[in-house]
Every structure is written in C-alpha cells, then in structure tokens.
Amino acid sequence: MNSVSTERRIRILHLLARGSSIRAAEEVTKTHRDTISRLLVEAGEACQGFLDATLRNLRAEHWQIDESWTFCRKKERHLTPEERDTGVLGDQYLFLALGTKSKLVPSFLVGRRDEANARLFMRDLAGRLSFTGKRHRLSTDGWYAYPFAVDQAFGDKVDHGVIVKEHPTSTTVRIARRNVSGHGDDSRICTSHVERRNLTIRTFMERYTRKSLAFSKKFENLQAAVAVHMAYYNFCWKPKTIKMTPAMAANIVSEAWTFQQLLVRVGVVAPPRIWS
C-alpha cells in the first residue's frame, strides 16, 4: 500500500466516494482492484473511527430513522443454509439517522434487519446525543422492532413518533401518525427527509444502485464504503437545501472540507508539505 502515491490514493477514494465502482476506479487510475479494495478498507476503518470520535454531544434535533436495502455477494433467495448462517451474505440493510434541519447523519449501521441490530443502532445514536436543554425527537416507520429499541436506548429522554404509510393502490397513500413516547406534536412525525436521503445513497454508492453489477462481494468492503461515504457527506458535501455541509449546520466545524482535507484529518494520507 505504501507504493501508492498520495495523489493516487486521494483520486481513488474520491472516485469511490462519488459513486464509481472498484473496477471503474481500477480502469481510470491504472491501479489493481485488490489494491483499491485494501485502500478502501483502510480508509473505511479510519473514517469510522473519526466519526465515532467526532460526532458526539449533538444538540437537540428531530432525527428521522430509516433503512436502505442492498445485498452482499448473493441475493437472499440464492443463499445456502450455511451462507445464510454467516449473517454477512444476502440481504443487508443500512440503518440511518438523519437530522431534519442540519441533514447530519450521526449514526449508521450495516447489517441484518433484525431486533438485535435495531437495539445496537439506537444505543449508538443515543450515545452521540446531548440530553441537556431541549428534547430530541425521533421519527420512525412502523417496523415492530423500533419502539422497544428506542425505549431501551433512550428511556423517557426523547419524543418518539411512528408514521405508517400504506399504498392501497398505485395512486393513493394512507398515512397514520402516532406518538409512542413523550408529548410531541403528531403533525411533525415524518420520515420523508431520510427517505430522500436514500436516493443520495444510491446515487453516491454504486453498491446500493438497483440492478447493478457493482454490488458488494465482501461485507467488510460494504461497511468500509458506507463509512467513507458518510464522512464525505457529513464534512464535504453541501446539500442544496442548507447550502453548507451537515457538519457546519450542526456546529461541528466552521467550514467545508475538501476531500483531501478529510483524508488528512482521518489519517489516510499525510498532510501536504509546506516548504520554507
């Protein structure tokens, strides 16, 4: 890995962060795909550690929760019983929390859509929030695992609302909202923003694009790609609705970072030399 120059490392990771597949990055940068995969895993671990340390004590906000589906190596129906027991092949979901105002993604988790991961995800989110001052609000869909996971992680510290959307026909939608805990306003229960965020995920990560050959073959590569994307999104990308990066909107940093600055901060590349 040391033989890959700093400029090439930045270019490879920038291509991956902006939606290129590993084979596309291989063709553009003339770097073998195994080297690119190792660099991706290295960068993913560094970005995950950076986000874990940085996204803490977040101020009160309305957090919307959702999951986005993909698969690893094979689709679920094609797995053997032995492959299904590994838990890292077949259907995989990206659990995601999105701040309605800041657009920040403070917490995410890749894994099976089950009660254990729902509890793990909510505990991680709870560990990143500050509970002084105003109350946080959570909006989730009607999946049965969320109420218990929220209660276990937050107790009575948040207002939790559930929204259930039904599609009786292709043109009509029936929406039901209800408070599960706290005393929030029913009309504010919403998951539309985080559902829109799923489009950004499928645009910026080829692994999540439907009917694509760029799906993940290894679970660790999928986790790494998600971590790199989330670091890029939070600190470099400016959503048009807020005209600043989510990290700026959440008062974590004062300016937008370039992709090179991000990689320097997380420790993937060395800072540029300053000649005196």
C-alpha positions as a Markdown table, in Angstrom:
| # | Residue | x | y | z |
|---|---|---|---|---|
| 1 | Met | 0.0 | 0.0 | 0.0 |
| 2 | Asn | 3.0 | 2.3 | 0.6 |
| 3 | Ser | 3.8 | 2.1 | -3.1 |
| 4 | Val | 0.5 | 4.0 | -4.0 |
| 5 | Ser | 1.3 | 7.7 | -4.1 |
| 6 | Thr | -0.7 | 10.2 | -2.0 |
| 7 | Glu | -2.2 | 11.8 | -5.2 |
| 8 | Arg | -3.4 | 8.4 | -6.4 |
| 9 | Arg | -4.8 | 7.4 | -3.0 |
| 10 | Ile | -6.8 | 10.6 | -3.0 |
| 11 | Arg | -8.0 | 10.1 | -6.5 |
| 12 | Ile | -9.1 | 6.5 | -5.9 |
| 13 | Leu | -11.0 | 7.3 | -2.8 |
| 14 | His | -12.6 | 10.3 | -4.3 |
| 15 | Leu | -13.9 | 8.2 | -7.2 |
| 16 | Leu | -15.3 | 5.7 | -4.8 |
| 17 | Ala | -16.9 | 8.4 | -2.7 |
| 18 | Arg | -18.6 | 9.9 | -5.8 |
| 19 | Gly | -20.2 | 6.6 | -7.0 |
| 20 | Ser | -17.6 | 4.8 | -9.1 |
| 21 | Ser | -17.3 | 1.1 | -8.7 |
| 22 | Ile | -14.0 | -0.6 | -7.8 |
| 23 | Arg | -13.5 | -1.8 | -11.4 |
| 24 | Ala | -14.2 | 1.6 | -12.8 |
| 25 | Ala | -11.7 | 3.1 | -10.4 |
| 26 | Glu | -9.2 | 0.4 | -11.5 |
| 27 | Glu | -9.6 | 1.4 | -15.1 |
| 28 | Val | -9.3 | 5.1 | -14.5 |
| 29 | Thr | -6.4 | 5.1 | -12.1 |
| 30 | Lys | -4.5 | 2.0 | -13.5 |
| 31 | Thr | -4.4 | 0.5 | -10.0 |
| 32 | His | -5.2 | -3.2 | -9.4 |
| 33 | Arg | -8.6 | -3.8 | -7.8 |
| 34 | Asp | -7.1 | -5.7 | -4.9 |
| 35 | Thr | -5.0 | -2.7 | -4.0 |
| 36 | Ile | -8.1 | -0.5 | -4.3 |
| 37 | Ser | -10.1 | -2.8 | -2.0 |
| 38 | Arg | -7.3 | -2.8 | 0.6 |
| 39 | Leu | -7.2 | 1.0 | 0.4 |
| 40 | Leu | -11.0 | 1.2 | 0.8 |
| 41 | Val | -11.0 | -1.0 | 3.9 |
| 42 | Glu | -8.1 | 1.1 | 5.4 |
| 43 | Ala | -10.0 | 4.3 | 4.7 |
| 44 | Gly | -13.3 | 2.9 | 5.9 |
| 45 | Glu | -11.8 | 2.0 | 9.3 |
| 46 | Ala | -10.2 | 5.4 | 9.6 |
| 47 | Cys | -13.4 | 7.2 | 8.7 |
| 48 | Gln | -15.4 | 5.1 | 11.1 |
| 49 | Gly | -13.0 | 5.9 | 13.9 |
| 50 | Phe | -13.0 | 9.6 | 13.1 |
| 51 | Leu | -16.9 | 9.7 | 13.0 |
| 52 | Asp | -17.1 | 7.8 | 16.3 |
| 53 | Ala | -14.9 | 10.3 | 18.0 |
| 54 | Thr | -16.2 | 13.5 | 16.4 |
| 55 | Leu | -20.0 | 13.1 | 16.2 |
| 56 | Arg | -20.7 | 13.4 | 20.0 |
| 57 | Asn | -22.8 | 15.6 | 22.3 |
| 58 | Leu | -25.0 | 16.7 | 19.4 |
| 59 | Arg | -27.7 | 19.3 | 20.2 |
| 60 | Ala | -31.4 | 18.6 | 20.2 |
| 61 | Glu | -32.9 | 18.0 | 16.8 |
| 62 | His | -35.6 | 16.0 | 15.0 |
| 63 | Trp | -33.9 | 12.7 | 13.9 |
| 64 | Gln | -35.6 | 10.7 | 11.2 |
| 65 | Ile | -34.8 | 6.9 | 11.1 |
| 66 | Asp | -35.0 | 4.6 | 8.1 |
| 67 | Glu | -33.2 | 1.6 | 6.5 |
| 68 | Ser | -32.0 | 1.1 | 2.9 |
| 69 | Trp | -31.6 | -2.4 | 1.4 |
| 70 | Thr | -28.8 | -3.9 | -0.6 |
| 71 | Phe | -27.2 | -7.4 | -0.7 |
| 72 | Cys | -23.8 | -8.9 | -0.4 |
| 73 | Arg | -22.4 | -11.5 | -2.9 |
| 74 | Lys | -25.8 | -13.1 | -3.4 |
| 75 | Lys | -29.5 | -12.2 | -3.1 |
| 76 | Glu | -31.1 | -13.8 | -0.1 |
| 77 | Arg | -33.1 | -16.4 | -2.0 |
| 78 | His | -29.9 | -17.8 | -3.6 |
| 79 | Leu | -28.1 | -18.4 | -0.3 |
| 80 | Thr | -27.3 | -21.9 | 1.0 |
| 81 | Pro | -28.2 | -22.6 | 4.7 |
| 82 | Glu | -24.5 | -22.3 | 5.6 |
| 83 | Glu | -24.1 | -19.0 | 3.8 |
| 84 | Arg | -27.3 | -17.6 | 5.5 |
| 85 | Asp | -25.9 | -18.5 | 8.9 |
| 86 | Thr | -22.9 | -16.3 | 8.4 |
| 87 | Gly | -25.1 | -13.2 | 8.7 |
| 88 | Val | -22.9 | -11.2 | 6.3 |
| 89 | Leu | -24.2 | -12.5 | 3.0 |
| 90 | Gly | -27.5 | -11.9 | 1.3 |
| 91 | Asp | -29.8 | -9.1 | 2.4 |
| 92 | Gln | -28.1 | -6.3 | 4.2 |
| 93 | Tyr | -29.7 | -3.1 | 5.4 |
| 94 | Leu | -28.2 | 0.4 | 6.2 |
| 95 | Phe | -29.8 | 1.8 | 9.3 |
| 96 | Leu | -29.6 | 5.6 | 9.2 |
| 97 | Ala | -30.4 | 8.6 | 11.3 |
| 98 | Leu | -30.8 | 12.0 | 9.6 |
| 99 | Gly | -31.2 | 15.4 | 11.3 |
| 100 | Thr | -34.1 | 17.2 | 9.7 |
| 101 | Lys | -32.5 | 20.7 | 9.9 |
| 102 | Ser | -28.8 | 20.0 | 9.8 |
| 103 | Lys | -29.0 | 17.0 | 7.4 |
| 104 | Leu | -26.3 | 15.4 | 9.5 |
| 105 | Val | -26.0 | 11.6 | 9.7 |
| 106 | Pro | -24.7 | 11.0 | 13.2 |
| 107 | Ser | -25.2 | 7.2 | 13.3 |
| 108 | Phe | -25.5 | 4.4 | 10.8 |
| 109 | Leu | -25.1 | 0.6 | 10.9 |
| 110 | Val | -24.8 | -2.0 | 8.2 |
| 111 | Gly | -26.3 | -5.5 | 8.9 |
| 112 | Arg | -29.3 | -7.7 | 9.0 |
| 113 | Arg | -32.7 | -6.0 | 9.6 |
| 114 | Asp | -33.4 | -7.7 | 13.0 |
| 115 | Glu | -34.1 | -6.7 | 16.6 |
| 116 | Ala | -30.5 | -7.1 | 17.7 |
| 117 | Asn | -29.3 | -4.6 | 15.1 |
| 118 | Ala | -32.2 | -2.2 | 15.8 |
| 119 | Arg | -31.1 | -2.1 | 19.5 |
| 120 | Leu | -27.5 | -1.7 | 18.6 |
| 121 | Phe | -28.2 | 1.1 | 16.3 |
| 122 | Met | -30.4 | 3.0 | 18.8 |
| 123 | Arg | -27.8 | 2.6 | 21.5 |
| 124 | Asp | -25.2 | 4.1 | 19.2 |
| 125 | Leu | -27.4 | 7.0 | 18.3 |
| 126 | Ala | -28.2 | 7.7 | 22.0 |
| 127 | Gly | -24.5 | 7.7 | 22.8 |
| 128 | Arg | -24.0 | 10.6 | 20.4 |
| 129 | Leu | -26.7 | 13.0 | 21.6 |
| 130 | Ser | -26.6 | 15.6 | 24.3 |
| 131 | Phe | -29.7 | 15.5 | 26.6 |
| 132 | Thr | -29.3 | 18.9 | 28.2 |
| 133 | Gly | -31.8 | 21.6 | 27.1 |
| 134 | Lys | -34.4 | 20.8 | 24.5 |
| 135 | Arg | -35.7 | 17.3 | 23.9 |
| 136 | His | -34.7 | 15.3 | 20.9 |
| 137 | Arg | -37.4 | 13.9 | 18.7 |
| 138 | Leu | -37.3 | 10.6 | 16.8 |
| 139 | Ser | -39.5 | 9.6 | 13.8 |
| 140 | Thr | -39.5 | 6.0 | 12.6 |
| 141 | Asp | -41.6 | 3.9 | 10.4 |
| 142 | Gly | -43.9 | 1.2 | 11.7 |
| 143 | Trp | -41.4 | -1.6 | 12.0 |
| 144 | Tyr | -42.2 | -3.6 | 15.1 |
| 145 | Ala | -38.6 | -3.6 | 16.5 |
| 146 | Tyr | -38.2 | 0.2 | 16.8 |
| 147 | Pro | -40.4 | 1.0 | 19.9 |
| 148 | Phe | -38.6 | -1.4 | 22.2 |
| 149 | Ala | -35.2 | -0.4 | 20.8 |
| 150 | Val | -35.9 | 3.3 | 21.4 |
| 151 | Asp | -37.3 | 2.7 | 24.8 |
| 152 | Gln | -34.3 | 0.6 | 25.8 |
| 153 | Ala | -31.7 | 3.1 | 24.5 |
| 154 | Phe | -33.4 | 6.4 | 25.4 |
| 155 | Gly | -36.0 | 5.7 | 28.1 |
| 156 | Asp | -38.1 | 8.8 | 28.6 |
| 157 | Lys | -35.4 | 11.2 | 27.2 |
| 158 | Val | -36.9 | 11.6 | 23.7 |
| 159 | Asp | -40.2 | 12.1 | 22.0 |
| 160 | His | -40.8 | 9.1 | 19.7 |
| 161 | Gly | -43.3 | 9.1 | 16.9 |
| 162 | Val | -44.3 | 6.5 | 14.4 |
| 163 | Ile | -45.5 | 7.1 | 10.8 |
| 164 | Val | -47.1 | 4.3 | 8.8 |
| 165 | Lys | -47.6 | 4.7 | 5.1 |
| 166 | Glu | -50.0 | 2.4 | 3.2 |
| 167 | His | -50.5 | 2.2 | -0.6 |
| 168 | Pro | -53.9 | 0.6 | -1.2 |
| 169 | Thr | -53.5 | 1.5 | -4.9 |
| 170 | Ser | -50.7 | 2.8 | -7.1 |
| 171 | Thr | -52.1 | 6.4 | -6.8 |
| 172 | Thr | -53.2 | 6.8 | -3.2 |
| 173 | Val | -51.4 | 6.8 | 0.1 |
| 174 | Arg | -52.9 | 6.4 | 3.5 |
| 175 | Ile | -50.8 | 7.9 | 6.3 |
| 176 | Ala | -51.2 | 7.3 | 10.1 |
| 177 | Arg | -49.2 | 9.0 | 12.8 |
| 178 | Arg | -49.0 | 8.3 | 16.5 |
| 179 | Asn | -46.8 | 9.2 | 19.4 |
| 180 | Val | -45.2 | 6.2 | 21.1 |
| 181 | Ser | -43.4 | 8.1 | 23.9 |
| 182 | Gly | -43.2 | 11.7 | 25.1 |
| 183 | His | -45.6 | 14.6 | 24.2 |
| 184 | Gly | -44.6 | 15.6 | 20.7 |
| 185 | Asp | -46.8 | 17.1 | 18.0 |
| 186 | Asp | -48.3 | 14.3 | 15.8 |
| 187 | Ser | -48.2 | 16.5 | 12.7 |
| 188 | Arg | -44.4 | 16.7 | 13.0 |
| 189 | Ile | -43.8 | 13.0 | 12.7 |
| 190 | Cys | -42.1 | 12.5 | 9.4 |
| 191 | Thr | -39.6 | 10.3 | 7.6 |
| 192 | Ser | -39.7 | 12.0 | 4.2 |
| 193 | His | -36.3 | 13.6 | 4.5 |
| 194 | Val | -34.5 | 10.4 | 5.4 |
| 195 | Glu | -36.3 | 8.6 | 2.6 |
| 196 | Arg | -35.0 | 11.2 | 0.2 |
| 197 | Arg | -31.5 | 10.6 | 1.7 |
| 198 | Asn | -31.8 | 7.0 | 0.4 |
| 199 | Leu | -31.7 | 8.5 | -3.1 |
| 200 | Thr | -28.4 | 10.2 | -2.3 |
| 201 | Ile | -27.0 | 6.9 | -1.0 |
| 202 | Arg | -28.0 | 5.1 | -4.2 |
| 203 | Thr | -26.5 | 7.9 | -6.3 |
| 204 | Phe | -23.2 | 8.1 | -4.4 |
| 205 | Met | -22.6 | 4.4 | -3.7 |
| 206 | Glu | -22.7 | 2.1 | -6.7 |
| 207 | Arg | -23.1 | -0.8 | -4.3 |
| 208 | Tyr | -26.6 | 0.4 | -3.5 |
| 209 | Thr | -27.7 | 1.1 | -7.1 |
| 210 | Arg | -30.5 | -1.2 | -8.1 |
| 211 | Lys | -29.9 | -3.8 | -10.9 |
| 212 | Ser | -26.2 | -3.1 | -10.9 |
| 213 | Leu | -23.2 | -5.4 | -11.2 |
| 214 | Ala | -21.3 | -3.3 | -8.7 |
| 215 | Phe | -22.9 | -5.0 | -5.6 |
| 216 | Ser | -20.6 | -5.9 | -2.7 |
| 217 | Lys | -18.9 | -9.2 | -2.7 |
| 218 | Lys | -17.4 | -8.8 | 0.8 |
| 219 | Phe | -19.2 | -7.5 | 3.9 |
| 220 | Glu | -16.1 | -5.6 | 5.1 |
| 221 | Asn | -15.9 | -3.7 | 1.8 |
| 222 | Leu | -19.6 | -2.8 | 2.1 |
| 223 | Gln | -19.0 | -1.4 | 5.6 |
| 224 | Ala | -15.9 | 0.5 | 4.5 |
| 225 | Ala | -17.7 | 2.1 | 1.5 |
| 226 | Val | -20.5 | 3.3 | 3.7 |
| 227 | Ala | -18.1 | 4.8 | 6.3 |
| 228 | Val | -16.2 | 6.7 | 3.6 |
| 229 | His | -19.4 | 7.9 | 2.1 |
| 230 | Met | -20.8 | 9.1 | 5.4 |
| 231 | Ala | -17.6 | 11.0 | 6.2 |
| 232 | Tyr | -17.6 | 12.6 | 2.8 |
| 233 | Tyr | -21.3 | 13.5 | 3.0 |
| 234 | Asn | -21.1 | 15.0 | 6.6 |
| 235 | Phe | -17.9 | 17.1 | 6.1 |
| 236 | Cys | -17.6 | 17.8 | 2.3 |
| 237 | Trp | -21.0 | 17.7 | 0.6 |
| 238 | Lys | -23.3 | 20.7 | 0.6 |
| 239 | Pro | -27.0 | 19.8 | 0.3 |
| 240 | Lys | -28.7 | 22.5 | -1.8 |
| 241 | Thr | -31.4 | 23.0 | 0.9 |
| 242 | Ile | -28.9 | 24.2 | 3.5 |
| 243 | Lys | -26.0 | 25.5 | 1.3 |
| 244 | Met | -23.4 | 24.2 | 3.8 |
| 245 | Thr | -22.1 | 20.9 | 4.9 |
| 246 | Pro | -24.1 | 19.0 | 7.5 |
| 247 | Ala | -21.2 | 19.2 | 9.9 |
| 248 | Met | -21.3 | 23.0 | 9.6 |
| 249 | Ala | -25.0 | 23.1 | 10.1 |
| 250 | Ala | -24.6 | 21.1 | 13.3 |
| 251 | Asn | -21.8 | 23.4 | 14.6 |
| 252 | Ile | -19.2 | 20.7 | 14.5 |
| 253 | Val | -16.9 | 22.5 | 12.1 |
| 254 | Ser | -16.8 | 26.1 | 10.8 |
| 255 | Glu | -16.0 | 25.5 | 7.1 |
| 256 | Ala | -16.5 | 22.9 | 4.4 |
| 257 | Trp | -13.6 | 20.5 | 3.9 |
| 258 | Thr | -12.1 | 19.4 | 0.6 |
| 259 | Phe | -11.8 | 15.6 | 0.2 |
| 260 | Gln | -8.1 | 15.8 | 0.7 |
| 261 | Gln | -8.6 | 17.7 | 4.0 |
| 262 | Leu | -10.9 | 15.0 | 5.1 |
| 263 | Leu | -8.4 | 12.2 | 4.3 |
| 264 | Val | -5.7 | 14.2 | 6.2 |
| 265 | Arg | -8.0 | 14.6 | 9.2 |
| 266 | Val | -8.9 | 10.9 | 9.4 |
| 267 | Gly | -5.2 | 9.9 | 8.8 |
| 268 | Val | -5.5 | 8.2 | 5.5 |
| 269 | Val | -3.0 | 10.5 | 3.8 |
| 270 | Ala | -0.2 | 12.7 | 5.1 |
| 271 | Pro | -0.7 | 16.5 | 5.2 |
| 272 | Pro | 0.9 | 18.3 | 2.2 |
| 273 | Arg | 4.5 | 19.5 | 2.8 |
| 274 | Ile | 5.0 | 23.2 | 3.3 |
| 275 | Trp | 8.3 | 24.3 | 2.0 |
| 276 | Ser | 10.0 | 27.2 | 3.8 |
